[in-house]
Amino acid sequence: MMKFSKKSKVDSEIPTSSLPDIVFLLLIFFMVTTVFKEFTGLQVKLPTAKEITKLPGKRDVAHIWADRRGLISIDDKIVEVPEIQGVMWELRTRTINPIRVTSMRIDQKVKMKTVTDIQQQLRKADCLAINYSAKVGS
């Protein structure tokens, strides 16, 4: 009769010595591949200007779009003219990253009354640093 020897128990432990390296590599991967959302706003045809100056950064900027249909959008949220003061006041007075500049992207076919109404609401919200966006033209 043949005797079989008993096998020793195999250790089923998962090695964790390389775990910090893997976590670090995943962190780097996601940091490199992540794309932050840009505001899309409304479809507007910007007026042309002979000379333009770019804003130094996008960090402390709120974007207001107004299209030819009369829709107004602040950072991708559709608002009515009376709501602009409240929304802009909240953005200006928030504790983390308050806005300092308001960039207005107004369609060239928008009536001046709409632009004036937006400006009045910005004045009431104490948002007086305004940038008017345009594209380079002749």
Sequence and secondary structure as in RCSB ss.txt:
>XXXX:A:sequence
MMKFSKKSKVDSEIPTSSLPDIVFLLLIFFMVTTVFKEFTGLQVKLPTAKEITKLPGKRDVAHIWADRRGLISID
DKIVEVPEIQGVMWELRTRTINPIRVTSMRIDQKVKMKTVTDIQQQLRKADCLAINYSAKVGS
>XXXX:A:secstr
                TTHHHHHHHHHHHHHHH              EESS    S STTEEEEEE TTS EEET
TEEE GGGHHHHHHHHHH SSS   EEEEEE TTS HHHHHHHHHHHHHTT   EEE  EE  
